[in-house]
Amino acid sequence: MTRLLNRFRRSPPQQACSTPVDRPGNIADPNPEAAYQLCQFDDRLAPVLLRWVDSPRVLRWLAPSVERALTPDMVLEWRRKGGRPLCLVRHPGPTLLAYGELNPMRHQPGHYWLGHILVDPVKRGKGIGTRFIRAMERYAFRSMGALQLSLVVFPDNRSAIACYGRAGFRSVGEEHHRFLPSGPMHCLLRMTLMRSEWESLEDRHSA
């Protein structure tokens, strides 16, 4: 694994080679042949994510417990036992567009946590994030038997908050965390989506 990661650090792949977990879906796109698909994340693509962290602010939003630089090994440690590292890819290609995880909440059957959501900087502001979150929702509720999805987000990450809102998440309060032993206390917004709420949204979208 170490040799493989070192090789990909030198020359990260441009195309995704992950295992599909959902059918590709056609969307409004300048390329009429384009389709998007939710896939299991391939560990060999971890170095690509490092290039997407294009500012200290993005690093703070993504991984506030990281003091200096993110590494591929850190990315691989994000997932929990029973969790799913997922990505959104675009066909033809396929090309990697977004990354995130669905991790189970301890002692809360059916409750999953969305973590480390990250979109290719070139694709931000084009609806990719919302499409990715909706694809993760469908997979969680249809294939994983989820009853509830939750996440936290920094209040100053307005674009992410708007993205989660468009995908059906609602704010349920605030949480306070100290990510580094000598660091400040941070206030984060907690958002959630219940299965019944998602089903109502799906009915509206299909109407």
N, C-alpha and C positions, 0 to 999 in steps of 0.2 A: 504493500500500500504506500509506503514512504517513497519508493522509487517512482511509483505511478504519479503521486502528487507532485514530486519534484519535476517530473517531465511536463506535467500540465501547467505548473507555475511558469515554466519557460515559454510555453506555447499553448495557452488556453484554447480549447476548441471553440469554433464559432457556431457549430450546429449541435442541437440536442440529439442525444441518442438514448432517450429514456423510454421506459415501458408504459404504454398507454393504460389509463384506468377508466377512461371515458371515451365515447365516440367523438370524432371530430365534428364540429358544428360550423356551418357557414354563417358569416356575419357580414354586416355592411362594411365593405373594404374596397379600396381602389382597385385591388386585384380580384377579379371575380372568381378566381380559382383558389383564393385563400380560405383556409379554415383553421380553427383553433382547437386545441385538444389538451385536456388535463392528463398529466403523466406522472408516474413515479419518478422522483428525482434521481438521476445517476450521480453517484458520489464523485465520479471523475470530473464532473462539471463544477465542483466546488470552487476552483480558482477563478472561474468566470464571475462568480458573485463578488469577489473582491474588487473587480474593476467597476462594479456597479455602485460601490460605496464611494461616491465621488466628492464627498465633503465631510468635515468633522460633524456637521449637523446631522447628516444622514446616518453617520455611524452612531451618534447618540440616540437617534430615534430607533435605530435597528437593534443595537446591542449596547445599552448604556453601561454594562459592567465591563466592557473592553476599554482599557485605559489608553492604549496606543494604536496598534494596528491589528486588524482582523486577519486571521490565518485560515487556510483550508481545514486544518484540524479542528479549529473552533467551530466552523460551520458544521462539520460532521458530528460534533458533540451536542448540537442544538436539539436533536430529536430525542424523544423519550421512548421508553419501552412501550410498545403497542401503538406508537405514533406513526404518522405518515408524512415523510418529506415529499412535497409535490411541486410541480412546475407547470407552467402554461407554455405550450409550444405552438408555433405557427407553421402551417403547411402551405406550399411545398417547402421543403428544407430537410427536416424541420428545424426551426430556429428557436432558441430559448428566449422567452420574454419575461417571465416572472417566476418567483420562488416563494414558498411559504410552507408551514407545517400545520398539521392537525394532530395535536397531542392530547392524550386523555388526561382529564383532571383526576387527581388522586382521590380515591374513596367517593367518587361521584359518577357512578355508571351512567353512560349516555351523554356525559358533559365533556365537550372537547374544546381545546384552546387553540386559537389561531395565533401563530407566532412567526416572527421574523419575515414579515411580508416585504418583499423587495421586487421592484420592477426595473427593468433595463432603463437607464436614464434617457436613452434616445426615444423610448416609447412612452415616457411619462406624459400625462396630459392628453392622452388619446383614447381613454376608456379601457385600456388594457387591465388596469388594476381592478376596476369594477367587474369586468368580465371574469377575471381570475377568481375574485372572491365569490362570485355567484357560482362558478364551476366547483369551487371547494365546498360551498354549501350543498349543492346537489349531490356531490359525492358523499359528504358526511351524513346527510339525512337519508339518502336512498341506499347507499352501500354499506355504511358503517353503523347504521341504526342509531344515529345521534338523536338526542332529545333537546339539546341546547348547545349553542356555540357562544364563546365569549372571547374577548380580547381586551388589551389595554393600549392606549395611544397617548402620546404627549399632546397636551392641549395646543401647542404651537404648530403641530403638524396638521394644519387645516386641510390640506389636500387629501390626506389619508382619512381624516374624519368625514369629509364629504364623500369619499369613495365608499367607506363602510356604510354610511347612511343611505347611499343610492342602492346598496346591496341588501338593505333591510335592517341593518343593525340600529339599535337605539341606545342612547346613553342611560345608564342606570346608577351613576354616581362616580365618586372619585376614590382613588387609592393613593397611598403615600409609601414610597419605597426609597431605601438608601442602597444604591447599587454597589458602591465602593466603601470600604470601611471608614475612610477619612473624607468621603465625598458628601455633598449636600443631600438633603431629603428632597425627593422629586414628587410632584403631584401628577398623576396620570388619570386620564378619563377611561372608565370602564364601559364597554359596550357589549350588548348581548343580542342574541336572536334565538327565539324559541321555535321548536318544530312547527307548532300551530301557526305562528306568524309567517314562517317560510312557506308553508302550504298555501296560506292565503295569498302571498305574493306570487307564487307559481300559478295559482288559478287566474290571477289578474293578468299575468304576462301571457298566458295561453288563451285568454278570452278574445 
